[in-house]
Amino acid sequence: MRSGSISQAARNLHRTQPAISASLKTLETDLDMPLFLREGRRLVPVPEAHYLLSEAKEVLDRISTAEQI
């Protein structure tokens, strides 16, 4: 969601585009909910994806703070 495309996310994470796509699909399966609507070649995040991102950021921030302390 930050990078704007799966291809850019793959480059940022030093992974392949198919690996990122598979990871997203696995996450959606594990959560039993879609995180993106597929509109042609575009992925549009659903509200739950925005919520999950904000929660994940908060957890990562807490971990970073704990490491600094």
Predicted model as a PDB file, atoms N, CA, C, CB and O in Angstrom, pLDDT in the B-factor column:
MODEL        1                                                                  
ATOM      1  N   MET A   1       0.826  -1.182   0.000  1.00 82.00           N  
ATOM      2  CA  MET A   1       0.000   0.000   0.000  1.00 82.00           C  
ATOM      3  C   MET A   1       0.873   1.250   0.000  1.00 82.00           C  
ATOM      4  CB  MET A   1      -0.941  -0.004   1.203  1.00 82.00           C  
ATOM      5  O   MET A   1       0.506   2.273  -0.577  1.00 82.00           O  
ATOM      6  N   ARG A   2       2.009   1.160   0.640  1.00 82.00           N  
ATOM      7  CA  ARG A   2       2.908   2.317   0.681  1.00 82.00           C  
ATOM      8  C   ARG A   2       3.560   2.581  -0.664  1.00 82.00           C  
ATOM      9  CB  ARG A   2       3.979   2.111   1.733  1.00 82.00           C  
ATOM     10  O   ARG A   2       3.736   3.734  -1.059  1.00 82.00           O  
ATOM     11  N   SER A   3       3.921   1.511  -1.369  1.00 82.00           N  
ATOM     12  CA  SER A   3       4.679   1.676  -2.603  1.00 82.00           C  
ATOM     13  C   SER A   3       3.802   1.943  -3.807  1.00 82.00           C  
ATOM     14  CB  SER A   3       5.507   0.463  -2.854  1.00 82.00           C  
ATOM     15  O   SER A   3       4.273   2.494  -4.802  1.00 82.00           O  
ATOM     16  N   GLY A   4       2.540   1.564  -3.738  1.00 80.00           N  
ATOM     17  CA  GLY A   4       1.640   1.827  -4.851  1.00 80.00           C  
ATOM     18  C   GLY A   4       1.495   0.691  -5.841  1.00 80.00           C  
ATOM     19  O   GLY A   4       0.577   0.696  -6.662  1.00 80.00           O  
ATOM     20  N   SER A   5       2.387  -0.282  -5.775  1.00 86.00           N  
ATOM     21  CA  SER A   5       2.271  -1.429  -6.676  1.00 86.00           C  
ATOM     22  C   SER A   5       2.980  -2.638  -6.076  1.00 86.00           C  
ATOM     23  CB  SER A   5       2.856  -1.095  -8.067  1.00 86.00           C  
ATOM     24  O   SER A   5       3.891  -2.506  -5.258  1.00 86.00           O  
ATOM     25  N   ILE A   6       2.548  -3.798  -6.496  1.00 91.00           N  
ATOM     26  CA  ILE A   6       3.197  -5.024  -6.026  1.00 91.00           C  
ATOM     27  C   ILE A   6       4.622  -5.089  -6.564  1.00 91.00           C  
ATOM     28  CB  ILE A   6       2.393  -6.279  -6.462  1.00 91.00           C  
ATOM     29  O   ILE A   6       5.536  -5.523  -5.863  1.00 91.00           O  
ATOM     30  N   SER A   7       4.805  -4.663  -7.790  1.00 91.00           N  
ATOM     31  CA  SER A   7       6.158  -4.692  -8.375  1.00 91.00           C  
ATOM     32  C   SER A   7       7.124  -3.819  -7.582  1.00 91.00           C  
ATOM     33  CB  SER A   7       6.120  -4.227  -9.841  1.00 91.00           C  
ATOM     34  O   SER A   7       8.256  -4.224  -7.316  1.00 91.00           O  
ATOM     35  N   GLN A   8       6.681  -2.624  -7.205  1.00 90.00           N  
ATOM     36  CA  GLN A   8       7.548  -1.734  -6.429  1.00 90.00           C  
ATOM     37  C   GLN A   8       7.775  -2.297  -5.036  1.00 90.00           C  
ATOM     38  CB  GLN A   8       6.940  -0.323  -6.338  1.00 90.00           C  
ATOM     39  O   GLN A   8       8.882  -2.207  -4.507  1.00 90.00           O  
ATOM     40  N   ALA A   9       6.745  -2.876  -4.436  1.00 91.00           N  
ATOM     41  CA  ALA A   9       6.901  -3.501  -3.120  1.00 91.00           C  
ATOM     42  C   ALA A   9       7.930  -4.624  -3.192  1.00 91.00           C  
ATOM     43  CB  ALA A   9       5.546  -4.044  -2.607  1.00 91.00           C  
ATOM     44  O   ALA A   9       8.758  -4.778  -2.295  1.00 91.00           O  
ATOM     45  N   ALA A  10       7.869  -5.397  -4.258  1.00 94.00           N  
ATOM     46  CA  ALA A  10       8.832  -6.491  -4.437  1.00 94.00           C  
ATOM     47  C   ALA A  10      10.253  -5.946  -4.526  1.00 94.00           C  
ATOM     48  CB  ALA A  10       8.497  -7.309  -5.703  1.00 94.00           C  
ATOM     49  O   ALA A  10      11.169  -6.494  -3.913  1.00 94.00           O  
ATOM     50  N   ARG A  11      10.439  -4.881  -5.280  1.00 95.00           N  
ATOM     51  CA  ARG A  11      11.777  -4.276  -5.378  1.00 95.00           C  
ATOM     52  C   ARG A  11      12.229  -3.764  -4.013  1.00 95.00           C  
ATOM     53  CB  ARG A  11      11.781  -3.118  -6.412  1.00 95.00           C  
ATOM     54  O   ARG A  11      13.379  -3.967  -3.625  1.00 95.00           O  
ATOM     55  N   ASN A  12      11.334  -3.104  -3.285  1.00 94.00           N  
ATOM     56  CA  ASN A  12      11.679  -2.566  -1.965  1.00 94.00           C  
ATOM     57  C   ASN A  12      12.066  -3.661  -0.983  1.00 94.00           C  
ATOM     58  CB  ASN A  12      10.517  -1.767  -1.405  1.00 94.00           C  
ATOM     59  O   ASN A  12      12.933  -3.460  -0.132  1.00 94.00           O  
ATOM     60  N   LEU A  13      11.426  -4.815  -1.098  1.00 95.00           N  
ATOM     61  CA  LEU A  13      11.662  -5.926  -0.175  1.00 95.00           C  
ATOM     62  C   LEU A  13      12.680  -6.935  -0.704  1.00 95.00           C  
ATOM     63  CB  LEU A  13      10.361  -6.632   0.114  1.00 95.00           C  
ATOM     64  O   LEU A  13      12.956  -7.945  -0.056  1.00 95.00           O  
ATOM     65  N   HIS A  14      13.233  -6.656  -1.879  1.00 96.00           N  
ATOM     66  CA  HIS A  14      14.208  -7.551  -2.516  1.00 96.00           C  
ATOM     67  C   HIS A  14      13.623  -8.947  -2.711  1.00 96.00           C  
ATOM     68  CB  HIS A  14      15.494  -7.633  -1.674  1.00 96.00           C  
ATOM     69  O   HIS A  14      14.263  -9.959  -2.425  1.00 96.00           O  
ATOM     70  N   ARG A  15      12.393  -8.968  -3.205  1.00 96.00           N  
ATOM     71  CA  ARG A  15      11.682 -10.210  -3.503  1.00 96.00           C  
ATOM     72  C   ARG A  15      11.143 -10.119  -4.918  1.00 96.00           C  
ATOM     73  CB  ARG A  15      10.529 -10.472  -2.478  1.00 96.00           C  
ATOM     74  O   ARG A  15      11.206  -9.068  -5.556  1.00 96.00           O  
ATOM     75  N   THR A  16      10.618 -11.220  -5.394  1.00 96.00           N  
ATOM     76  CA  THR A  16      10.005 -11.203  -6.717  1.00 96.00           C  
ATOM     77  C   THR A  16       8.535 -10.807  -6.595  1.00 96.00           C  
ATOM     78  CB  THR A  16      10.145 -12.584  -7.409  1.00 96.00           C  
ATOM     79  O   THR A  16       7.924 -10.947  -5.535  1.00 96.00           O  
ATOM     80  N   GLN A  17       7.981 -10.311  -7.699  1.00 94.00           N  
ATOM     81  CA  GLN A  17       6.570  -9.938  -7.713  1.00 94.00           C  
ATOM     82  C   GLN A  17       5.683 -11.145  -7.426  1.00 94.00           C  
ATOM     83  CB  GLN A  17       6.195  -9.316  -9.061  1.00 94.00           C  
ATOM     84  O   GLN A  17       4.728 -11.019  -6.660  1.00 94.00           O  
ATOM     85  N   PRO A  18       5.966 -12.328  -8.020  1.00 96.00           N  
ATOM     86  CA  PRO A  18       5.123 -13.487  -7.685  1.00 96.00           C  
ATOM     87  C   PRO A  18       5.192 -13.873  -6.201  1.00 96.00           C  
ATOM     88  CB  PRO A  18       5.536 -14.680  -8.533  1.00 96.00           C  
ATOM     89  O   PRO A  18       4.200 -14.332  -5.634  1.00 96.00           O  
ATOM     90  N   ALA A  19       6.345 -13.688  -5.580  1.00 97.00           N  
ATOM     91  CA  ALA A  19       6.469 -14.009  -4.152  1.00 97.00           C  
ATOM     92  C   ALA A  19       5.608 -13.075  -3.310  1.00 97.00           C  
ATOM     93  CB  ALA A  19       7.940 -13.919  -3.702  1.00 97.00           C  
ATOM     94  O   ALA A  19       4.973 -13.517  -2.352  1.00 97.00           O  
ATOM     95  N   ILE A  20       5.577 -11.802  -3.651  1.00 95.00           N  
ATOM     96  CA  ILE A  20       4.753 -10.838  -2.910  1.00 95.00           C  
ATOM     97  C   ILE A  20       3.276 -11.142  -3.137  1.00 95.00           C  
ATOM     98  CB  ILE A  20       5.080  -9.381  -3.343  1.00 95.00           C  
ATOM     99  O   ILE A  20       2.483 -11.117  -2.196  1.00 95.00           O  
ATOM    100  N   SER A  21       2.910 -11.427  -4.370  1.00 93.00           N  
ATOM    101  CA  SER A  21       1.517 -11.770  -4.675  1.00 93.00           C  
ATOM    102  C   SER A  21       1.083 -13.007  -3.901  1.00 93.00           C  
ATOM    103  CB  SER A  21       1.336 -12.000  -6.183  1.00 93.00           C  
ATOM    104  O   SER A  21      -0.022 -13.047  -3.359  1.00 93.00           O  
ATOM    105  N   ALA A  22       1.936 -14.002  -3.849  1.00 96.00           N  
ATOM    106  CA  ALA A  22       1.617 -15.232  -3.112  1.00 96.00           C  
ATOM    107  C   ALA A  22       1.494 -14.953  -1.620  1.00 96.00           C  
ATOM    108  CB  ALA A  22       2.691 -16.306  -3.360  1.00 96.00           C  
ATOM    109  O   ALA A  22       0.610 -15.499  -0.960  1.00 96.00           O  
ATOM    110  N   SER A  23       2.360 -14.116  -1.088  1.00 96.00           N  
ATOM    111  CA  SER A  23       2.291 -13.762   0.338  1.00 96.00           C  
ATOM    112  C   SER A  23       0.989 -13.045   0.663  1.00 96.00           C  
ATOM    113  CB  SER A  23       3.484 -12.880   0.733  1.00 96.00           C  
ATOM    114  O   SER A  23       0.364 -13.319   1.688  1.00 96.00           O  
ATOM    115  N   LEU A  24       0.580 -12.129  -0.205  1.00 94.00           N  
ATOM    116  CA  LEU A  24      -0.689 -11.433   0.009  1.00 94.00           C  
ATOM    117  C   LEU A  24      -1.860 -12.398  -0.031  1.00 94.00           C  
ATOM    118  CB  LEU A  24      -0.880 -10.340  -1.036  1.00 94.00           C  
ATOM    119  O   LEU A  24      -2.770 -12.318   0.795  1.00 94.00           O  
ATOM    120  N   LYS A  25      -1.835 -13.300  -0.984  1.00 95.00           N  
ATOM    121  CA  LYS A  25      -2.912 -14.286  -1.102  1.00 95.00           C  
ATOM    122  C   LYS A  25      -2.955 -15.179   0.136  1.00 95.00           C  
ATOM    123  CB  LYS A  25      -2.729 -15.143  -2.375  1.00 95.00           C  
ATOM    124  O   LYS A  25      -4.035 -15.482   0.645  1.00 95.00           O  
ATOM    125  N   THR A  26      -1.791 -15.601   0.621  1.00 97.00           N  
ATOM    126  CA  THR A  26      -1.717 -16.424   1.827  1.00 97.00           C  
ATOM    127  C   THR A  26      -2.260 -15.666   3.032  1.00 97.00           C  
ATOM    128  CB  THR A  26      -0.269 -16.868   2.088  1.00 97.00           C  
ATOM    129  O   THR A  26      -3.004 -16.228   3.836  1.00 97.00           O  
ATOM    130  N   LEU A  27      -1.894 -14.398   3.161  1.00 95.00           N  
ATOM    131  CA  LEU A  27      -2.385 -13.587   4.272  1.00 95.00           C  
ATOM    132  C   LEU A  27      -3.903 -13.461   4.209  1.00 95.00           C  
ATOM    133  CB  LEU A  27      -1.731 -12.194   4.255  1.00 95.00           C  
ATOM    134  O   LEU A  27      -4.581 -13.593   5.227  1.00 95.00           O  
ATOM    135  N   GLU A  28      -4.432 -13.208   3.026  1.00 96.00           N  
ATOM    136  CA  GLU A  28      -5.883 -13.113   2.876  1.00 96.00           C  
ATOM    137  C   GLU A  28      -6.561 -14.444   3.239  1.00 96.00           C  
ATOM    138  CB  GLU A  28      -6.245 -12.706   1.432  1.00 96.00           C  
ATOM    139  O   GLU A  28      -7.624 -14.454   3.861  1.00 96.00           O  
ATOM    140  N   THR A  29      -5.953 -15.539   2.856  1.00 97.00           N  
ATOM    141  CA  THR A  29      -6.499 -16.859   3.185  1.00 97.00           C  
ATOM    142  C   THR A  29      -6.444 -17.100   4.687  1.00 97.00           C  
ATOM    143  CB  THR A  29      -5.728 -17.967   2.440  1.00 97.00           C  
ATOM    144  O   THR A  29      -7.418 -17.560   5.284  1.00 97.00           O  
ATOM    145  N   ASP A  30      -5.300 -16.788   5.298  1.00 97.00           N  
ATOM    146  CA  ASP A  30      -5.148 -16.986   6.744  1.00 97.00           C  
ATOM    147  C   ASP A  30      -6.132 -16.131   7.543  1.00 97.00           C  
ATOM    148  CB  ASP A  30      -3.716 -16.661   7.171  1.00 97.00           C  
ATOM    149  O   ASP A  30      -6.662 -16.576   8.561  1.00 97.00           O  
ATOM    150  N   LEU A  31      -6.372 -14.918   7.084  1.00 95.00           N  
ATOM    151  CA  LEU A  31      -7.295 -14.020   7.768  1.00 95.00           C  
ATOM    152  C   LEU A  31      -8.749 -14.295   7.392  1.00 95.00           C  
ATOM    153  CB  LEU A  31      -6.948 -12.580   7.451  1.00 95.00           C  
ATOM    154  O   LEU A  31      -9.672 -13.801   8.039  1.00 95.00           O  
ATOM    155  N   ASP A  32      -8.935 -15.074   6.360  1.00 97.00           N  
ATOM    156  CA  ASP A  32     -10.263 -15.408   5.841  1.00 97.00           C  
ATOM    157  C   ASP A  32     -11.039 -14.153   5.437  1.00 97.00           C  
ATOM    158  CB  ASP A  32     -11.056 -16.198   6.886  1.00 97.00           C  
ATOM    159  O   ASP A  32     -12.239 -14.032   5.683  1.00 97.00           O  
ATOM    160  N   MET A  33     -10.312 -13.221   4.807  1.00 96.00           N  
ATOM    161  CA  MET A  33     -10.958 -12.007   4.307  1.00 96.00           C  
ATOM    162  C   MET A  33     -10.096 -11.386   3.219  1.00 96.00           C  
ATOM    163  CB  MET A  33     -11.202 -10.992   5.456  1.00 96.00           C  
ATOM    164  O   MET A  33      -8.868 -11.451   3.281  1.00 96.00           O  
ATOM    165  N   PRO A  34     -10.728 -10.793   2.238  1.00 96.00           N  
ATOM    166  CA  PRO A  34      -9.936 -10.096   1.223  1.00 96.00           C  
ATOM    167  C   PRO A  34      -9.382  -8.792   1.794  1.00 96.00           C  
ATOM    168  CB  PRO A  34     -10.788  -9.814  -0.038  1.00 96.00           C  
ATOM    169  O   PRO A  34     -10.064  -8.091   2.541  1.00 96.00           O  
ATOM    170  N   LEU A  35      -8.159  -8.480   1.438  1.00 95.00           N  
ATOM    171  CA  LEU A  35      -7.560  -7.213   1.842  1.00 95.00           C  
ATOM    172  C   LEU A  35      -7.535  -6.225   0.690  1.00 95.00           C  
ATOM    173  CB  LEU A  35      -6.150  -7.435   2.367  1.00 95.00           C  
ATOM    174  O   LEU A  35      -7.367  -5.021   0.885  1.00 95.00           O  
ATOM    175  N   PHE A  36      -7.706  -6.757  -0.519  1.00 93.00           N  
ATOM    176  CA  PHE A  36      -7.685  -5.918  -1.718  1.00 93.00           C  
ATOM    177  C   PHE A  36      -8.784  -6.356  -2.664  1.00 93.00           C  
ATOM    178  CB  PHE A  36      -6.311  -5.983  -2.419  1.00 93.00           C  
ATOM    179  O   PHE A  36      -9.080  -7.545  -2.787  1.00 93.00           O  
ATOM    180  N   LEU A  37      -9.380  -5.392  -3.327  1.00 92.00           N  
ATOM    181  CA  LEU A  37     -10.288  -5.673  -4.424  1.00 92.00           C  
ATOM    182  C   LEU A  37      -9.454  -5.676  -5.696  1.00 92.00           C  
ATOM    183  CB  LEU A  37     -11.461  -4.626  -4.497  1.00 92.00           C  
ATOM    184  O   LEU A  37      -8.638  -4.780  -5.911  1.00 92.00           O  
ATOM    185  N   ARG A  38      -9.655  -6.665  -6.521  1.00 87.00           N  
ATOM    186  CA  ARG A  38      -8.930  -6.728  -7.787  1.00 87.00           C  
ATOM    187  C   ARG A  38      -9.766  -6.040  -8.850  1.00 87.00           C  
ATOM    188  CB  ARG A  38      -8.613  -8.200  -8.190  1.00 87.00           C  
ATOM    189  O   ARG A  38     -10.854  -6.502  -9.196  1.00 87.00           O  
ATOM    190  N   GLU A  39      -9.252  -4.940  -9.363  1.00 85.00           N  
ATOM    191  CA  GLU A  39      -9.914  -4.189 -10.426  1.00 85.00           C  
ATOM    192  C   GLU A  39      -8.989  -4.189 -11.634  1.00 85.00           C  
ATOM    193  CB  GLU A  39     -10.263  -2.723  -9.973  1.00 85.00           C  
ATOM    194  O   GLU A  39      -8.132  -3.319 -11.787  1.00 85.00           O  
ATOM    195  N   GLY A  40      -9.187  -5.190 -12.486  1.00 84.00           N  
ATOM    196  CA  GLY A  40      -8.262  -5.360 -13.607  1.00 84.00           C  
ATOM    197  C   GLY A  40      -6.907  -5.751 -13.067  1.00 84.00           C  
ATOM    198  O   GLY A  40      -6.774  -6.758 -12.372  1.00 84.00           O  
ATOM    199  N   ARG A  41      -5.903  -4.959 -13.383  1.00 79.00           N  
ATOM    200  CA  ARG A  41      -4.550  -5.232 -12.902  1.00 79.00           C  
ATOM    201  C   ARG A  41      -4.241  -4.491 -11.607  1.00 79.00           C  
ATOM    202  CB  ARG A  41      -3.535  -4.852 -13.963  1.00 79.00           C  
ATOM    203  O   ARG A  41      -3.161  -4.647 -11.037  1.00 79.00           O  
ATOM    204  N   ARG A  42      -5.186  -3.690 -11.148  1.00 84.00           N  
ATOM    205  CA  ARG A  42      -4.964  -2.895  -9.935  1.00 84.00           C  
ATOM    206  C   ARG A  42      -5.512  -3.600  -8.708  1.00 84.00           C  
ATOM    207  CB  ARG A  42      -5.610  -1.516 -10.071  1.00 84.00           C  
ATOM    208  O   ARG A  42      -6.506  -4.322  -8.777  1.00 84.00           O  
ATOM    209  N   LEU A  43      -4.851  -3.381  -7.594  1.00 87.00           N  
ATOM    210  CA  LEU A  43      -5.339  -3.840  -6.296  1.00 87.00           C  
ATOM    211  C   LEU A  43      -5.752  -2.609  -5.500  1.00 87.00           C  
ATOM    212  CB  LEU A  43      -4.247  -4.681  -5.529  1.00 87.00           C  
ATOM    213  O   LEU A  43      -4.963  -1.681  -5.317  1.00 87.00           O  
ATOM    214  N   VAL A  44      -6.985  -2.611  -5.034  1.00 91.00           N  
ATOM    215  CA  VAL A  44      -7.498  -1.492  -4.257  1.00 91.00           C  
ATOM    216  C   VAL A  44      -7.715  -1.984  -2.824  1.00 91.00           C  
ATOM    217  CB  VAL A  44      -8.828  -0.920  -4.879  1.00 91.00           C  
ATOM    218  O   VAL A  44      -8.513  -2.893  -2.596  1.00 91.00           O  
ATOM    219  N   PRO A  45      -7.005  -1.384  -1.852  1.00 94.00           N  
ATOM    220  CA  PRO A  45      -7.141  -1.857  -0.470  1.00 94.00           C  
ATOM    221  C   PRO A  45      -8.544  -1.608   0.080  1.00 94.00           C  
ATOM    222  CB  PRO A  45      -6.108  -1.174   0.425  1.00 94.00           C  
ATOM    223  O   PRO A  45      -9.144  -0.559  -0.157  1.00 94.00           O  
ATOM    224  N   VAL A  46      -9.045  -2.583   0.810  1.00 96.00           N  
ATOM    225  CA  VAL A  46     -10.332  -2.439   1.485  1.00 96.00           C  
ATOM    226  C   VAL A  46     -10.067  -1.800   2.856  1.00 96.00           C  
ATOM    227  CB  VAL A  46     -11.070  -3.836   1.628  1.00 96.00           C  
ATOM    228  O   VAL A  46      -8.918  -1.759   3.295  1.00 96.00           O  
ATOM    229  N   PRO A  47     -11.095  -1.306   3.533  1.00 97.00           N  
ATOM    230  CA  PRO A  47     -10.879  -0.660   4.838  1.00 97.00           C  
ATOM    231  C   PRO A  47     -10.127  -1.545   5.834  1.00 97.00           C  
ATOM    232  CB  PRO A  47     -12.209  -0.262   5.435  1.00 97.00           C  
ATOM    233  O   PRO A  47      -9.323  -1.045   6.621  1.00 97.00           O  
ATOM    234  N   GLU A  48     -10.383  -2.848   5.803  1.00 96.00           N  
ATOM    235  CA  GLU A  48      -9.687  -3.753   6.725  1.00 96.00           C  
ATOM    236  C   GLU A  48      -8.184  -3.755   6.485  1.00 96.00           C  
ATOM    237  CB  GLU A  48     -10.233  -5.170   6.586  1.00 96.00           C  
ATOM    238  O   GLU A  48      -7.412  -3.926   7.428  1.00 96.00           O  
ATOM    239  N   ALA A  49      -7.761  -3.571   5.250  1.00 96.00           N  
ATOM    240  CA  ALA A  49      -6.331  -3.510   4.943  1.00 96.00           C  
ATOM    241  C   ALA A  49      -5.702  -2.270   5.565  1.00 96.00           C  
ATOM    242  CB  ALA A  49      -6.102  -3.515   3.420  1.00 96.00           C  
ATOM    243  O   ALA A  49      -4.588  -2.329   6.087  1.00 96.00           O  
ATOM    244  N   HIS A  50      -6.415  -1.150   5.510  1.00 95.00           N  
ATOM    245  CA  HIS A  50      -5.913   0.072   6.139  1.00 95.00           C  
ATOM    246  C   HIS A  50      -5.806  -0.106   7.654  1.00 95.00           C  
ATOM    247  CB  HIS A  50      -6.830   1.267   5.805  1.00 95.00           C  
ATOM    248  O   HIS A  50      -4.834   0.327   8.273  1.00 95.00           O  
ATOM    249  N   TYR A  51      -6.808  -0.743   8.234  1.00 96.00           N  
ATOM    250  CA  TYR A  51      -6.782  -1.000   9.679  1.00 96.00           C  
ATOM    251  C   TYR A  51      -5.606  -1.910  10.043  1.00 96.00           C  
ATOM    252  CB  TYR A  51      -8.115  -1.638  10.140  1.00 96.00           C  
ATOM    253  O   TYR A  51      -4.869  -1.629  10.988  1.00 96.00           O  
ATOM    254  N   LEU A  52      -5.435  -2.991   9.294  1.00 95.00           N  
ATOM    255  CA  LEU A  52      -4.342  -3.926   9.557  1.00 95.00           C  
ATOM    256  C   LEU A  52      -2.994  -3.232   9.436  1.00 95.00           C  
ATOM    257  CB  LEU A  52      -4.409  -5.117   8.595  1.00 95.00           C  
ATOM    258  O   LEU A  52      -2.099  -3.484  10.243  1.00 95.00           O  
ATOM    259  N   LEU A  53      -2.833  -2.370   8.452  1.00 95.00           N  
ATOM    260  CA  LEU A  53      -1.582  -1.629   8.285  1.00 95.00           C  
ATOM    261  C   LEU A  53      -1.320  -0.731   9.491  1.00 95.00           C  
ATOM    262  CB  LEU A  53      -1.620  -0.789   6.996  1.00 95.00           C  
ATOM    263  O   LEU A  53      -0.197  -0.679   9.991  1.00 95.00           O  
ATOM    264  N   SER A  54      -2.343  -0.028   9.958  1.00 96.00           N  
ATOM    265  CA  SER A  54      -2.132   0.859  11.111  1.00 96.00           C  
ATOM    266  C   SER A  54      -1.784   0.061  12.365  1.00 96.00           C  
ATOM    267  CB  SER A  54      -3.385   1.714  11.365  1.00 96.00           C  
ATOM    268  O   SER A  54      -0.948   0.491  13.159  1.00 96.00           O  
ATOM    269  N   GLU A  55      -2.413  -1.087  12.547  1.00 97.00           N  
ATOM    270  CA  GLU A  55      -2.097  -1.939  13.694  1.00 97.00           C  
ATOM    271  C   GLU A  55      -0.673  -2.493  13.591  1.00 97.00           C  
ATOM    272  CB  GLU A  55      -3.107  -3.093  13.797  1.00 97.00           C  
ATOM    273  O   GLU A  55       0.053  -2.527  14.584  1.00 97.00           O  
ATOM    274  N   ALA A  56      -0.283  -2.918  12.413  1.00 95.00           N  
ATOM    275  CA  ALA A  56       1.065  -3.463  12.211  1.00 95.00           C  
ATOM    276  C   ALA A  56       2.118  -2.383  12.469  1.00 95.00           C  
ATOM    277  CB  ALA A  56       1.216  -4.030  10.775  1.00 95.00           C  
ATOM    278  O   ALA A  56       3.145  -2.653  13.092  1.00 95.00           O  
ATOM    279  N   LYS A  57       1.864  -1.163  11.990  1.00 96.00           N  
ATOM    280  CA  LYS A  57       2.796  -0.062  12.238  1.00 96.00           C  
ATOM    281  C   LYS A  57       2.953   0.179  13.738  1.00 96.00           C  
ATOM    282  CB  LYS A  57       2.314   1.226  11.538  1.00 96.00           C  
ATOM    283  O   LYS A  57       4.060   0.396  14.230  1.00 96.00           O  
ATOM    284  N   GLU A  58       1.835   0.137  14.454  1.00 97.00           N  
ATOM    285  CA  GLU A  58       1.873   0.371  15.900  1.00 97.00           C  
ATOM    286  C   GLU A  58       2.702  -0.699  16.607  1.00 97.00           C  
ATOM    287  CB  GLU A  58       0.448   0.398  16.476  1.00 97.00           C  
ATOM    288  O   GLU A  58       3.496  -0.385  17.494  1.00 97.00           O  
ATOM    289  N   VAL A  59       2.522  -1.949  16.219  1.00 98.00           N  
ATOM    290  CA  VAL A  59       3.292  -3.044  16.818  1.00 98.00           C  
ATOM    291  C   VAL A  59       4.776  -2.862  16.519  1.00 98.00           C  
ATOM    292  CB  VAL A  59       2.799  -4.415  16.290  1.00 98.00           C  
ATOM    293  O   VAL A  59       5.610  -3.002  17.414  1.00 98.00           O  
ATOM    294  N   LEU A  60       5.110  -2.553  15.276  1.00 96.00           N  
ATOM    295  CA  LEU A  60       6.515  -2.365  14.909  1.00 96.00           C  
ATOM    296  C   LEU A  60       7.131  -1.175  15.639  1.00 96.00           C  
ATOM    297  CB  LEU A  60       6.645  -2.173  13.399  1.00 96.00           C  
ATOM    298  O   LEU A  60       8.296  -1.224  16.032  1.00 96.00           O  
ATOM    299  N   ASP A  61       6.354  -0.105  15.821  1.00 97.00           N  
ATOM    300  CA  ASP A  61       6.847   1.044  16.581  1.00 97.00           C  
ATOM    301  C   ASP A  61       7.128   0.665  18.029  1.00 97.00           C  
ATOM    302  CB  ASP A  61       5.837   2.193  16.528  1.00 97.00           C  
ATOM    303  O   ASP A  61       8.128   1.098  18.603  1.00 97.00           O  
ATOM    304  N   ARG A  62       6.255  -0.139  18.619  1.00 97.00           N  
ATOM    305  CA  ARG A  62       6.457  -0.577  20.009  1.00 97.00           C  
ATOM    306  C   ARG A  62       7.706  -1.443  20.128  1.00 97.00           C  
ATOM    307  CB  ARG A  62       5.226  -1.356  20.518  1.00 97.00           C  
ATOM    308  O   ARG A  62       8.463  -1.324  21.091  1.00 97.00           O  
ATOM    309  N   ILE A  63       7.913  -2.309  19.148  1.00 97.00           N  
ATOM    310  CA  ILE A  63       9.117  -3.151  19.152  1.00 97.00           C  
ATOM    311  C   ILE A  63      10.364  -2.280  19.050  1.00 97.00           C  
ATOM    312  CB  ILE A  63       9.078  -4.174  17.986  1.00 97.00           C  
ATOM    313  O   ILE A  63      11.343  -2.496  19.765  1.00 97.00           O  
ATOM    314  N   SER A  64      10.321  -1.304  18.167  1.00 96.00           N  
ATOM    315  CA  SER A  64      11.460  -0.410  18.005  1.00 96.00           C  
ATOM    316  C   SER A  64      11.751   0.357  19.294  1.00 96.00           C  
ATOM    317  CB  SER A  64      11.206   0.566  16.858  1.00 96.00           C  
ATOM    318  O   SER A  64      12.910   0.511  19.681  1.00 96.00           O  
ATOM    319  N   THR A  65      10.708   0.832  19.951  1.00 97.00           N  
ATOM    320  CA  THR A  65      10.875   1.544  21.219  1.00 97.00           C  
ATOM    321  C   THR A  65      11.459   0.615  22.271  1.00 97.00           C  
ATOM    322  CB  THR A  65       9.530   2.121  21.704  1.00 97.00           C  
ATOM    323  O   THR A  65      12.352   1.016  23.018  1.00 97.00           O  
ATOM    324  N   ALA A  66      10.985  -0.589  22.343  1.00 97.00           N  
ATOM    325  CA  ALA A  66      11.492  -1.563  23.328  1.00 97.00           C  
ATOM    326  C   ALA A  66      12.961  -1.856  23.067  1.00 97.00           C  
ATOM    327  CB  ALA A  66      10.671  -2.877  23.282  1.00 97.00           C  
ATOM    328  O   ALA A  66      13.739  -1.992  24.010  1.00 97.00           O  
ATOM    329  N   GLU A  67      13.346  -1.954  21.815  1.00 96.00           N  
ATOM    330  CA  GLU A  67      14.763  -2.221  21.481  1.00 96.00           C  
ATOM    331  C   GLU A  67      15.638  -1.051  21.909  1.00 96.00           C  
ATOM    332  CB  GLU A  67      14.933  -2.481  19.959  1.00 96.00           C  
ATOM    333  O   GLU A  67      16.763  -1.254  22.366  1.00 96.00           O  
ATOM    334  N   GLN A  68      15.141   0.159  21.767  1.00 96.00           N  
ATOM    335  CA  GLN A  68      15.925   1.338  22.144  1.00 96.00           C  
ATOM    336  C   GLN A  68      16.081   1.451  23.661  1.00 96.00           C  
ATOM    337  CB  GLN A  68      15.271   2.605  21.593  1.00 96.00           C  
ATOM    338  O   GLN A  68      17.101   1.920  24.164  1.00 96.00           O  
ATOM    339  N   ILE A  69      15.054   1.015  24.368  1.00 94.00           N  
ATOM    340  CA  ILE A  69      15.094   1.092  25.845  1.00 94.00           C  
ATOM    341  C   ILE A  69      16.027   0.015  26.347  1.00 94.00           C  
ATOM    342  CB  ILE A  69      13.663   0.926  26.479  1.00 94.00           C  
ATOM    343  O   ILE A  69      16.222  -0.119  27.555  1.00 94.00           O  
TER     344      ILE A  69                                                      
ENDMDL                                                                          
END                                                                             
